[in-house]
Amino acid sequence: MFPHSGTDAHDHYFVSEREDLGRSPAMRLAGRKALGLAGVGVDDLAHIDLYSCFPSAVEITAYELGISTDRPLTVTGGLSFAGGPWNNYVMHSIAAMAERLRAEPAAVGLVSANGGFITKHAFGVYSTEPPATPFQHADVQDEVDALPKRELCEEPDGEIAIETWTALHDREGNPETGIVVGRLDDGRRAIGTSQDADVLKALVTEDLAGRRARVAPDGATELL
């Protein structure tokens, strides 16, 4: 099996600084660069293994690369079924990809990896056919670093439009602390918390994307 191309890059390390919490510019730039260096598009890929620590990681990678989620996105069954975390899973996915490609001469496969909070990314394109040009690697970090960053307001005192939210649960499964992340009207990002029962209920039962909330300097959050 021959590696045709490889790329890597990382998103802004502080999640609070990312322009859009549901996107990964580093995935987009590095993944598409890997395909471009290999001279293939997503429709040319016979097999794909997208790093699968969480469903969101798979969904974001597929979105950034323009890969349909209606097709198989793993050759191992996923991280939780083949190998564990801590940098070992991709060894399994590359090995599984080699088996698939050896059974289908001339087929092309893509393997992705990520680490952190969907932070660090790597991509490799493989085939049993040698590449038309020698293996190529690209570092697109300069392009990622040049992208905008959001400023975190550490002591907000005003309204936000909610971007995302979650609730921490106690050992009995009851929500006990809510976390809300949103944007102030000036574009800065703010993070708030709440232990209010009504807020916690909303966090676990409702779609709050875009809803307004008020965050105080101490982080106390009230849904509007």
N, C-alpha and C positions, 0 to 999 in steps of 0.2 A: 504494500500500500504506500502511496506517495502523498505527502503533504503538499498541497498546491499553494496555499497562502495562509497567513496568520496575522492577526491584528490584536491590539489591546489598548485600553484607555480606561480612565475612571471619571465618574461624574464628580461634581463639586462635593467634597468630603462632608461638609456640614449639610445635613438634609434640609435644615431650615433655610439654606441659601439657594436651594434649587428653584428654578423658575416655575416649574410645574411639577407637583409631587407625583403625578401619574405618568410622567414621561422620563425617558432616559436618553438624552442626546448622545452620551458616550456609546450606548448600544447602537444607536442609529448610525453614527459616523463610523464606528469601528466595524460593525457587522456588514454594512453595505460596502465598506472599503475592502473587506476580505473577499466578498463576492466579486467585486470589480477586479481585484488583482488576479483572481482565478479565472476571470472571463466568463462567469456564469451568473444567472439570475435565479431568483427563488423557484421559478418553474422548472429549472434544470436540476433541482435537488431531488434525488430519489429518496434520500433518507435524511432526517433531521433529528438532532437531540438538543433540545433547549434546556438549559440548567433549570432544575425544578425544585428549588428549596421551598417555594410557596407558589400557589397558583398565580399570584400577581406577577412573579418574576417571569413565568412563561408567557402570560398575556402581554406584558409590556414588551418583551423581546419580539414576540410575533408581530405586534403592532408596529414597532419601530422598523422592522425589516420588511414589512408588507407580506407576512406569511399568513395564510388562512389558518384559522384554528379548527377548520373542518377536516384537516388532514392530520395524520399521526405526527406528533411532535417529539417522540422519544423512541429510542431503539433499545432502551433498558427496562422500560416500565416506569421510570421516574426515580428520583433520588431516594425516596422512602422505600422503594422495592429493590434497589440494586446499589449496594454500597452506602456508606454513610457520609456525613458532612466532614468538615475540617480538611478540605482540599483533596479528598480521595475520590469523590464521586466521578470526576471527569476522567480519571484513569479508567474507570469502568465504562463510561460512555464512549471513549475513544476505542477501547478494546471491542466493545459491542459493535461500534460502527465498522471496524475493520472486518469483523465476521460478516456483516451484512454486505459490504462492498466486495469482498472476495467471492461471495456467492453470486454477485451480479457484475461481472467485468464491465468496466467503462462507466459504471454508475458513479455519481458524485454525491458526497454527503457533507453536511455542516454540523459541527459541534460547537456549542457555546458554553461559557463558564462565567460565573459571577461570584462575588463575595461582598461581605458587608451588608449595608442596607440598600441593596441593588446599587452598589457603588463601583466595584471593580469588575471589568469585563474583558473577556478574551474570546476570540473566534478562530476556528480552524476549518479549512476546506480540504477534503481528502478524496482520493480516487485510486483505483488500482491501475489506472493509466497514468503514465508520467506527464507532468505539466508541459505545455508547449514552451514555457520559459522556466528557468530555475525557480525554486521556491522563493516567494517574496513575502517579506514581513513589513508592516507599516505601523508606526506609532502616530496616532492622530491626536495626541494629548493637547498639542498647541491649539487645535481647532476647538476642542472642548473647553479649554481654559479661557478662550476668548469670548465665550457665550455669557450672557447676562447672569448676574446673581441677585437674589432678593436680599434685602437687609432685614435682619431680625430686630423687631422692637422688643427690647427686654422688659420694659415697663409700660405696656400699652394702657390706654385710658380712653376707650371709645369702642365703636362698633366695628365688627369684622363680618365679612362674607365667608361662611364656613367652606373650607376645602376638604377636610377629612376629619375623622373623629374615631375614638375607640373608648372602651370602658375596661378597666382592670377589675377582675373578679376576685372574691375571697375564696377560701378553700371549699366553701359550700356551694360555690357557683353563683353567688349573688354579686351584682355589680356594686363596687364600693367607691371607685374614683373614675371620673370621666375626664378625658383629654380631648380638647378641641383645638384644631389648627385652622387658621384662616388669614385672610388678607384685610388689612386696614384700607380705608378709602384712598390712601396715598400710595398703595402698592406694597408697603412693608408687610412682613409676615408677623403674626402674633400667635402665641400659644397660651391657652387657658385651661383651667381645671375646675371640676365641680364635684361635690359630694351630695348635692341636692337630689332627693329621690325622684322628682319630676324630670329633672334634666337627665339623670341616669336612665330612666325609663325611655325617654325619647332617643337617647344614644343607641340603645339596643333594639329599638322597634321601628324607628323611622329613618327615611332617607333625608338627611339634613344638608345635602350638598347645595350650596348657594343661600341657605337660610342665614338670616342676620342673628348675631349674638353680640352681647356687650362684655368686654373683658376689662377688668380693673387692673391697676398697677401691680397688685399682689397675685394676679392670675385668676381671681375669682370670676367665673363665667355665668352669664345669664342668657338663656335663649329668648329671643324676641319674636 
